[in-house]
Amino acid sequence: MPLTSTRFQLVEVTEGTTTFHVPKSEHAKGPKAKEGVPFYNPTMRLARDVSVLVARVEAANRPKPLTFCDAMSSLGARGLRIANEVPNAHVTLNDPNLDSVHLAKQNADALELKNYDWRMGRLETLLADHRFDWVDIDPFGTPAHYLDLAVSAVTDGGILAVSATDKAALCGVYPEVCLRRYNARPLHNELMWEVALRILLGAVARAAGRRDRWIEPVLAHSTQHYVRVYARVHEGAGESNRQSASYAYAWVEPDHARRFNERPPASGDYAGPLWAERFSDARLLEAIVNDLPKWATNDLRRRLGVLREEAEAPPLYYTIDEFTRSLKKSAPKMERLLEGLRDAGHVATRTHFTPRGFKTDAPPAAIARALR
């Protein structure tokens, strides 16, 4: 039965195997585009798809229901999908907007969901009083203000998932804003997409450290206008101390070489401190890729395939264009370049950060030889 609202027109949308209703909107770009109207962003569907896939694996490995907190749920698109598509999950939907909470409840009732509860209030109140196996923070803009509280609300061994849509700051367009929010310098060059992701992971890790906790990233990706990370949160002051070795500074040398170092260079542009270790678990991605549901789109399948490929690759990707510009050569097909590097005995993979990028342990001179 179609849902109705006296305040705004509703339209039906389907994601995965979940059908729900959202306010009809022509040009809304964010939650404040139409003040007070529950917000639904169709461009974040891929992020919600990935959340469902990670949560399916997570819930399947738990003896008790996975308690999932959609802390900034708006009309509940992500939380409703978890409740409907993930067996062995119980979802808490939370939002301070009455219309959002009301619409989320209507959608849940229409789906005949029983494994959820809803709350209306600020996430600070909810997360201060409760703990969950999964806390999901998806704000409009920066998540930096919520990290300390969110990391404390995750059970030992649970998941903290965080989105950041302030990519202009994270990618170095506004470096002073990035430094203020994340306590890290960004880069504004060909490496900025990976640097942005590693800045966010570093901020999550430091927030955990302030609570004598430490993190284990399980998946992270940079897509369109946002960066999203999933990290397992563990108790332990000792391991938290040791995790300080997981930070480094990054920069690009004149010969294109990438550098990760515990100290920044004496001169020149650099980024950091950043998360310097792997940001995805290859085993988790393998499990997801081997059990994709029928609703998985081609775009999602391609993205997950590349994430799996680069999960164990060296950090800091290169781009074909930076080499072809200096060599004054036309660009070969990516697969030919990767094959050439592998034939020479190097690791070489695609990267999800850019279709023109690749990851390799080959030095710049070997990359140039392969391009020639």
FENFEN-V114796 format. One record per residue. N is the residue number from 1. PSI is psi in radians with two decimals (none if undefined). OMEGA is omega in whole degrees, 0 to 359 (NA if undefined). NEAR is the number of other C-alpha atoms within 8 Angstrom. Layout:
n->[N & N]
psi->[PSI & PSI]
omega->[OMEGA & OMEGA]
near->[NEAR & NEAR]
This chain:
n->[1 & 2 & 3 & 4 & 5 & 6 & 7 & 8 & 9 & 10 & 11 & 12 & 13 & 14 & 15 & 16 & 17 & 18 & 19 & 20 & 21 & 22 & 23 & 24 & 25 & 26 & 27 & 28 & 29 & 30 & 31 & 32 & 33 & 34 & 35 & 36 & 37 & 38 & 39 & 40 & 41 & 42 & 43 & 44 & 45 & 46 & 47 & 48 & 49 & 50 & 51 & 52 & 53 & 54 & 55 & 56 & 57 & 58 & 59 & 60 & 61 & 62 & 63 & 64 & 65 & 66 & 67 & 68 & 69 & 70 & 71 & 72 & 73 & 74 & 75 & 76 & 77 & 78 & 79 & 80 & 81 & 82 & 83 & 84 & 85 & 86 & 87 & 88 & 89 & 90 & 91 & 92 & 93 & 94 & 95 & 96 & 97 & 98 & 99 & 100 & 101 & 102 & 103 & 104 & 105 & 106 & 107 & 108 & 109 & 110 & 111 & 112 & 113 & 114 & 115 & 116 & 117 & 118 & 119 & 120 & 121 & 122 & 123 & 124 & 125 & 126 & 127 & 128 & 129 & 130 & 131 & 132 & 133 & 134 & 135 & 136 & 137 & 138 & 139 & 140 & 141 & 142 & 143 & 144 & 145 & 146 & 147 & 148 & 149 & 150 & 151 & 152 & 153 & 154 & 155 & 156 & 157 & 158 & 159 & 160 & 161 & 162 & 163 & 164 & 165 & 166 & 167 & 168 & 169 & 170 & 171 & 172 & 173 & 174 & 175 & 176 & 177 & 178 & 179 & 180 & 181 & 182 & 183 & 184 & 185 & 186 & 187 & 188 & 189 & 190 & 191 & 192 & 193 & 194 & 195 & 196 & 197 & 198 & 199 & 200 & 201 & 202 & 203 & 204 & 205 & 206 & 207 & 208 & 209 & 210 & 211 & 212 & 213 & 214 & 215 & 216 & 217 & 218 & 219 & 220 & 221 & 222 & 223 & 224 & 225 & 226 & 227 & 228 & 229 & 230 & 231 & 232 & 233 & 234 & 235 & 236 & 237 & 238 & 239 & 240 & 241 & 242 & 243 & 244 & 245 & 246 & 247 & 248 & 249 & 250 & 251 & 252 & 253 & 254 & 255 & 256 & 257 & 258 & 259 & 260 & 261 & 262 & 263 & 264 & 265 & 266 & 267 & 268 & 269 & 270 & 271 & 272 & 273 & 274 & 275 & 276 & 277 & 278 & 279 & 280 & 281 & 282 & 283 & 284 & 285 & 286 & 287 & 288 & 289 & 290 & 291 & 292 & 293 & 294 & 295 & 296 & 297 & 298 & 299 & 300 & 301 & 302 & 303 & 304 & 305 & 306 & 307 & 308 & 309 & 310 & 311 & 312 & 313 & 314 & 315 & 316 & 317 & 318 & 319 & 320 & 321 & 322 & 323 & 324 & 325 & 326 & 327 & 328 & 329 & 330 & 331 & 332 & 333 & 334 & 335 & 336 & 337 & 338 & 339 & 340 & 341 & 342 & 343 & 344 & 345 & 346 & 347 & 348 & 349 & 350 & 351 & 352 & 353 & 354 & 355 & 356 & 357 & 358 & 359 & 360 & 361 & 362 & 363 & 364 & 365 & 366 & 367 & 368 & 369 & 370 & 371 & 372]
psi->[2.27 & 2.46 & 2.69 & 2.73 & 2.44 & -0.23 & -0.48 & 2.71 & 2.44 & 2.56 & 2.70 & 2.36 & 2.71 & 2.25 & 2.32 & -2.18 & 0.32 & 2.21 & 2.26 & 3.03 & 2.47 & 2.73 & 2.39 & 2.28 & 2.32 & -0.75 & 0.28 & 2.24 & -0.11 & 3.08 & -0.44 & 0.00 & -0.66 & 1.71 & 2.23 & -0.21 & 2.27 & 2.37 & 2.33 & 2.19 & 1.83 & -0.43 & -0.20 & 0.19 & -0.76 & -0.67 & -0.69 & -0.66 & -0.84 & -0.70 & -0.77 & -0.76 & -0.72 & -0.73 & -0.57 & -0.76 & -0.76 & -0.81 & -0.59 & -0.40 & 0.21 & 2.41 & -0.48 & 2.83 & 2.40 & 2.06 & 1.98 & 2.15 & 1.93 & 1.50 & -0.39 & 1.12 & -0.40 & -2.15 & 0.05 & 0.41 & -0.82 & -0.86 & -0.68 & -0.70 & -0.71 & -0.81 & -0.62 & -0.52 & -0.14 & 1.86 & 2.62 & 0.71 & 2.52 & 2.23 & 2.38 & 2.11 & 2.29 & 2.33 & 2.56 & -0.15 & 2.18 & -0.75 & -0.67 & -0.82 & -0.72 & -0.76 & -0.68 & -0.75 & -0.71 & -0.79 & -0.74 & -0.72 & -0.69 & -0.55 & -0.08 & 0.71 & 2.42 & -0.27 & 0.85 & 2.80 & 2.81 & 2.60 & 2.61 & 2.00 & -3.14 & 2.53 & -0.51 & -0.71 & -0.78 & -0.84 & -0.39 & -0.44 & -0.18 & 2.76 & 2.57 & 2.72 & -0.39 & 2.15 & 2.19 & 2.11 & 1.99 & 1.33 & 2.97 & 1.70 & -2.41 & 2.46 & 0.03 & -0.62 & -0.36 & -0.09 & -0.77 & -0.79 & -0.73 & -0.74 & -0.43 & -0.38 & -0.01 & 2.33 & 2.76 & 2.10 & 0.03 & -3.10 & 2.33 & 2.09 & 2.29 & 2.31 & 2.56 & 2.15 & 0.12 & 1.01 & -0.47 & -0.66 & -0.82 & -0.47 & 0.20 & 0.11 & -0.65 & 1.34 & -0.60 & -0.57 & -0.75 & -0.78 & -0.70 & -0.75 & -0.71 & -0.01 & 0.72 & 2.56 & 2.35 & 3.08 & 2.55 & 1.25 & -2.81 & -0.29 & 0.02 & -0.51 & -0.76 & -0.65 & -0.73 & -0.81 & -0.75 & -0.50 & -0.79 & -0.79 & -0.67 & -0.68 & -0.69 & -0.77 & -0.70 & -0.64 & -0.72 & -0.75 & -0.61 & -0.26 & 0.38 & 0.70 & 2.94 & 2.84 & 2.74 & 1.72 & 2.39 & -0.43 & 2.52 & 2.56 & 2.69 & 2.11 & 2.22 & -2.02 & 0.12 & 2.83 & 2.41 & 2.36 & 2.56 & 2.20 & 2.39 & 2.35 & 2.25 & 2.63 & 2.66 & 1.83 & -0.63 & -0.84 & -0.56 & -0.69 & -0.75 & -0.43 & -0.22 & -0.37 & -0.09 & 0.04 & 2.63 & 3.03 & 2.57 & 2.53 & 2.99 & 2.23 & 2.82 & -0.48 & 0.24 & -0.10 & 2.45 & 2.47 & 2.28 & 2.19 & 2.65 & -0.25 & 2.60 & 2.83 & 2.80 & -0.48 & 2.88 & 3.03 & 2.45 & 2.92 & 2.61 & 3.06 & 2.51 & 2.79 & 2.15 & -0.12 & -3.03 & 2.59 & 0.05 & 2.60 & 2.00 & -0.61 & -0.70 & -0.80 & -0.64 & -0.77 & -0.69 & -0.84 & -0.60 & -0.11 & 0.78 & 2.37 & 2.89 & -0.49 & -0.15 & 2.18 & 2.85 & -0.66 & -0.77 & -0.75 & -0.76 & -0.78 & -0.79 & -0.64 & -0.73 & -0.70 & -0.71 & -0.72 & -0.70 & 0.01 & -0.61 & 0.23 & 2.83 & 2.71 & 2.89 & 1.63 & 2.81 & 2.90 & 2.53 & -0.70 & -0.63 & -0.52 & -0.73 & -0.53 & -0.82 & -0.53 & -0.19 & 0.83 & 2.70 & 2.66 & 2.32 & 3.02 & 2.52 & -0.77 & -0.59 & -0.73 & -0.81 & -0.70 & -0.71 & -0.72 & -0.70 & -0.70 & -0.49 & 0.08 & 0.24 & 2.72 & 2.36 & 2.14 & 2.86 & 2.97 & 2.58 & -0.19 & -0.63 & 2.46 & -0.27 & 0.12 & 2.81 & 2.77 & 2.44 & 2.73 & 0.09 & 2.46 & 2.83 & -0.63 & -0.67 & -0.60 & -0.75 & -0.69 & -0.76 & -0.63 & -0.57 & none]
omega->[183 & 175 & 179 & 175 & 179 & 185 & 181 & 181 & 181 & 174 & 182 & 175 & 177 & 172 & 183 & 176 & 185 & 176 & 179 & 184 & 182 & 176 & 175 & 184 & 182 & 189 & 183 & 180 & 181 & 184 & 183 & 182 & 173 & 189 & 176 & 181 & 178 & 189 & 174 & 182 & 181 & 181 & 178 & 182 & 181 & 178 & 178 & 176 & 181 & 179 & 180 & 183 & 178 & 182 & 177 & 179 & 182 & 182 & 181 & 182 & 182 & 179 & 180 & 179 & 175 & 177 & 188 & 180 & 172 & 194 & 179 & 198 & 192 & 181 & 170 & 184 & 181 & 183 & 178 & 179 & 178 & 181 & 185 & 190 & 183 & 175 & 177 & 177 & 172 & 191 & 170 & 177 & 182 & 175 & 180 & 184 & 183 & 180 & 179 & 181 & 180 & 180 & 177 & 180 & 177 & 179 & 180 & 179 & 179 & 177 & 181 & 179 & 176 & 187 & 180 & 166 & 183 & 180 & 176 & 180 & 179 & 182 & 180 & 180 & 181 & 186 & 177 & 187 & 186 & 173 & 183 & 176 & 179 & 173 & 183 & 181 & 183 & 183 & 169 & 184 & 186 & 173 & 190 & 183 & 189 & 191 & 182 & 180 & 183 & 183 & 178 & 185 & 180 & 176 & 179 & 182 & 179 & 186 & 167 & 177 & 187 & 173 & 173 & 179 & 177 & 185 & 179 & 177 & 183 & 181 & 169 & 174 & 177 & 187 & 181 & 177 & 178 & 180 & 180 & 184 & 190 & 180 & 180 & 176 & 177 & 171 & 175 & 178 & 186 & 181 & 194 & 183 & 179 & 177 & 179 & 180 & 182 & 173 & 180 & 178 & 177 & 179 & 177 & 181 & 179 & 176 & 177 & 180 & 178 & 178 & 182 & 179 & 179 & 186 & 175 & 180 & 179 & 177 & 176 & 177 & 176 & 185 & 177 & 188 & 187 & 171 & 180 & 182 & 175 & 181 & 174 & 184 & 182 & 171 & 172 & 181 & 181 & 179 & 176 & 176 & 181 & 182 & 176 & 177 & 181 & 180 & 178 & 175 & 184 & 174 & 181 & 178 & 178 & 179 & 180 & 181 & 176 & 180 & 169 & 182 & 180 & 176 & 178 & 179 & 180 & 179 & 178 & 183 & 179 & 178 & 174 & 1 & 183 & 167 & 189 & 183 & 181 & 182 & 177 & 178 & 183 & 181 & 177 & 180 & 177 & 180 & 179 & 183 & 182 & 182 & 181 & 178 & 182 & 183 & 182 & 181 & 177 & 179 & 179 & 180 & 179 & 182 & 180 & 178 & 179 & 177 & 177 & 182 & 185 & 185 & 182 & 181 & 176 & 179 & 171 & 183 & 170 & 171 & 178 & 188 & 182 & 178 & 182 & 177 & 183 & 180 & 183 & 179 & 174 & 186 & 174 & 172 & 184 & 184 & 178 & 179 & 181 & 178 & 179 & 179 & 179 & 178 & 178 & 175 & 182 & 167 & 179 & 180 & 169 & 173 & 181 & 185 & 180 & 178 & 178 & 185 & 177 & 178 & 182 & 172 & 179 & 174 & 182 & 180 & 179 & 177 & 180 & 178 & 180 & 178 & 179 & NA]
near->[3 & 3 & 8 & 6 & 7 & 5 & 4 & 8 & 9 & 11 & 8 & 8 & 8 & 8 & 9 & 9 & 9 & 10 & 9 & 10 & 10 & 12 & 12 & 8 & 5 & 4 & 4 & 8 & 6 & 8 & 11 & 6 & 7 & 7 & 6 & 7 & 10 & 13 & 11 & 9 & 8 & 5 & 5 & 7 & 9 & 8 & 8 & 9 & 12 & 8 & 10 & 12 & 10 & 10 & 10 & 10 & 11 & 9 & 13 & 8 & 6 & 8 & 4 & 5 & 9 & 12 & 11 & 14 & 13 & 15 & 14 & 12 & 12 & 14 & 12 & 12 & 10 & 10 & 14 & 13 & 14 & 13 & 14 & 11 & 10 & 12 & 9 & 9 & 13 & 11 & 15 & 14 & 17 & 17 & 16 & 9 & 11 & 8 & 9 & 15 & 18 & 8 & 10 & 13 & 9 & 9 & 12 & 10 & 8 & 8 & 9 & 6 & 10 & 4 & 8 & 10 & 7 & 9 & 9 & 10 & 10 & 9 & 10 & 8 & 8 & 10 & 12 & 8 & 6 & 7 & 9 & 12 & 13 & 14 & 15 & 12 & 14 & 10 & 10 & 8 & 7 & 11 & 12 & 8 & 6 & 9 & 11 & 11 & 10 & 12 & 13 & 11 & 12 & 16 & 11 & 8 & 10 & 12 & 12 & 15 & 12 & 11 & 13 & 15 & 11 & 10 & 11 & 8 & 13 & 15 & 15 & 13 & 8 & 10 & 13 & 8 & 8 & 15 & 11 & 8 & 8 & 10 & 9 & 12 & 13 & 18 & 13 & 9 & 5 & 7 & 11 & 13 & 10 & 11 & 14 & 13 & 14 & 12 & 16 & 12 & 12 & 12 & 12 & 11 & 10 & 8 & 11 & 16 & 12 & 8 & 9 & 10 & 14 & 15 & 11 & 8 & 14 & 11 & 11 & 12 & 11 & 12 & 7 & 4 & 7 & 11 & 15 & 13 & 14 & 12 & 12 & 12 & 17 & 11 & 9 & 9 & 10 & 6 & 9 & 13 & 8 & 7 & 9 & 7 & 6 & 8 & 13 & 14 & 15 & 13 & 10 & 9 & 8 & 5 & 5 & 9 & 9 & 9 & 9 & 9 & 8 & 7 & 6 & 9 & 6 & 4 & 4 & 5 & 6 & 13 & 13 & 12 & 12 & 15 & 11 & 10 & 7 & 9 & 10 & 11 & 11 & 9 & 6 & 10 & 13 & 9 & 9 & 11 & 10 & 6 & 6 & 8 & 5 & 4 & 6 & 10 & 6 & 6 & 6 & 10 & 10 & 8 & 9 & 10 & 9 & 11 & 13 & 10 & 11 & 12 & 11 & 7 & 11 & 8 & 8 & 8 & 12 & 11 & 10 & 10 & 8 & 9 & 10 & 12 & 8 & 6 & 7 & 6 & 6 & 5 & 8 & 7 & 6 & 7 & 6 & 8 & 11 & 11 & 9 & 9 & 15 & 10 & 7 & 6 & 6 & 10 & 11 & 13 & 11 & 11 & 14 & 12 & 10 & 6 & 7 & 8 & 13 & 13 & 16 & 12 & 8 & 10 & 7 & 9 & 7 & 9 & 10 & 10 & 7 & 9 & 9 & 4]
